[in-house]
Amino acid sequence: AGMVLSVLVILLLSVLYEVVKMGKAKVLRRALLAVPPSLSPEALLQPEEEDSGDGDSGDSGVREHGAVQGRWFRYHVGQTLLHVLQVGLGYALMLAVMSYNAWILLGVVAGSAVGYFL
C-alpha cells in the first residue's frame, strides 16, 4: 500500500510539473501581448517620468506607460513564481528517480505523459 501511494504521489507531482510548465508558457504569451510592440525593453525598466510641461498633452502617454509597466511587472512576478515552483518540482522528481526504484521511475514517466497529454 505504501509503494502504491508513493507512486501515485510521484505521478501527481509529475502531472503538476507539466501543468506548471504550460502555465508558465501561457503567462509569457500574455505578457508579450500586454506590451505594445512600440515600447522598448529599456522603457519598461526605467521609472515613470513626470510630465514637465504645463499642458495636458503628455499626461495620457505617461499614464498608459505606467499601466503597461505595471502589467508587465505583474506578469514578470507571476513567471518568476511559476519558474521557482517548476524548478522545485523538477528537483524533487529528480531526487525521487535517483532512489533507483523502477516503480517510482515509471510513475514519473507516466505522470509526465499524462500531464503533457492534458
N, C-alpha and C positions, 0 to 999 in steps of 0.2 A: 504494500500500500504506500509506503514511504517513497519508493522509487517511482511509482506511477505518478504520485503527487509532484515529485521533483521534476519529472519530465514534462508534466502539464504546466508547471510554473515557468519552466525554461521556454516551452513552446509559446506561452502567452507573452513572455518578455521579448521573444524574437518577433512576434507579431507587432508588439508595441514599438520595437525598434524601427520596423518598416513603416509604421504609421507616422512616427515622428519624422522619419526621413522624407516622406511625402508631404507632411505638414510644413516642413522647412522649405521645400520647393514651392509650395503654394504661397507662403509668406513672401518669399523672394519675388515671385511673379507679381504679387500685389504691390510690393514696394517699388518695383520697376514701373508699374502702371501709375502709381501715385505721383511720381516725379515727372514733370513735363520734360520733354527732350531738350528744350531750350535752356534748361537750368544745368549749369555745370556742377561737377562734384565739389569744386572749390567753394561755390556759393552755398552749398549745403553745410559745409564745415565752418564757414565764417559766421560770427554772431550777427544778429539782426542789427542793421544800421538805422538810426533815427533819421527822419526826414528833416533836412536843414532848411528847406525853403519855407516861406510863409504861406504858400498856396496849398491847395488840396490835391495837386496833380499826381504826386508820387505816393500818396498815402495808401491807395488801394494796392499798389505793387508791393509795398512793404508788408502789408497785412497778408497778401497772397503768399509772399516768400516765407513769412513766418508760419503760415498754415502748412505749406509744403514741407518746411523744415521740421515742424512738429510731427507730421505724419511719417516722414522718413525716419525720424528718431524712434518713434513707437515701433515701426516695422523692424528697425535695426535691433532694438532691445528684444523684440519677440524672436527674431532669428538667433540672437545670441543665446537666449534661454533654451530654445529648441536644440541648438548645437551642443550646449553643455549636457542636456538630457540625452541626446543621441550618443555623445562620446561616453558618458557614464554607462549607458546601457550596453554599448559595444564592448567596453572593457569588462563588464560583468559577464556578458555572454562568452567572451574570450576566456575568462577565468573558469567558467563552467566547462567549456570544451577542454581546457587544459587539465581537467580532472581525469582525462583519458578514459572516460566511461562512454561506451558506444551508444547507449540509450540516450544519454544527455546530448551527444553529438547529433543523433537522429532527431531529437526534439528541437535543437537549434535549426537544423536544416529544414525540417517540416514547418516550423514556425516562420522561418524566412519565406518559404514558398507560399504559405497561406497569407502572410502579411503582404507580400508582393502582389498576389492574386487579388486581394481585397482592395 
